[in-house]
Amino acid sequence: MINDVFCHVDQGVGRSLYADDGALWIRGRNVAFVNKKVQDAVAQVEGWTNRWGFRLSVAKTQVICFSRRRKMAPMTVKLYGQTLEQELKNKSELLPVWRIVQNYVKKNLSDSVFIFTDGSKDPEKGCVGAAVYIPVNDTSIKKRLSDHLSVYTTELMAVLLALQWIEEKGLPKTVIASDSFSALSSIRTGRSSSRTDIINEIFIVLYRMKIKGLFTTFIWVPAHAGVEGNEKVDILAKQPISCEDRGGKEMSYRK
């Protein structure tokens, strides 16, 4: 009988039921409209429970509004005359995104060597650089690149540097972590509107690595979010971009 608890809810309202746990949802641009639709749906469920002698737990029922707006008037939804809480109380039951990613990495990539890459550019002088950082042995690679390259190009060059290092060392399993979503997207699709030359070179190295039995996984990490390896490589990438300091090898790639 519990399977019929949402039978009178309007068709425009989403619903999900698993055992004795249920959820209702609706989306829209107008918060007041969404609030009213949710309240109507809750009232319909409440009416069904009253007719059949059921009683839902108000304490275990919450209303949550997901929005990109920074400021928004609170929603007010009532069940059995009581205003529902607007936050999840049982937070321990929900894993944060970073914990989910961490668990995946531990389970699937624990035997891989992690390598962080980053590119940097001085917007005033146009000097650019790329860096690679390997935490397991505290190894760093810093390269000054040709002036006035785009940040996107420096990110691709940093990945290329990492792949060349992996091939040279012959590491069988590695993970390249970058905070450049655009660079990783180009590598994933094999397409780039501006730097097909570097993308092609990356794929050539990947092909050679595959023949040698060397496999790498690419993952995205958020920038400036406290990821230790990413914070370290961010600092390293800024070190070679002093236009007065021409020390070290300069890699020449045209804009």
Buried (B, 14 or more C-beta within 10 A) or exposed (E): EEEEBBEEBEEEBEBEBEEEEBEBBBEEEEBEEBBBBBBBBBBBBBEBBEEEEBEBEBEEBBBEBEEEEEEEEEBEBBBBEEEBBEEEEEEEEEEEEEEEBEEEBEEEBEEBBBBBBBBBBBEEEBBBBBBBBBBEEEEBBBBBBBBEBBBBBBBBBBBBBBBBBBBEEEBBBBBBBBBBEEBBEBBEEEEBEEBEEBBEBBEEBBEEBEEEEBBBBBBBBEBEEEBEBBBBBBEBBBBBBBEEEEEEEBBEBEE
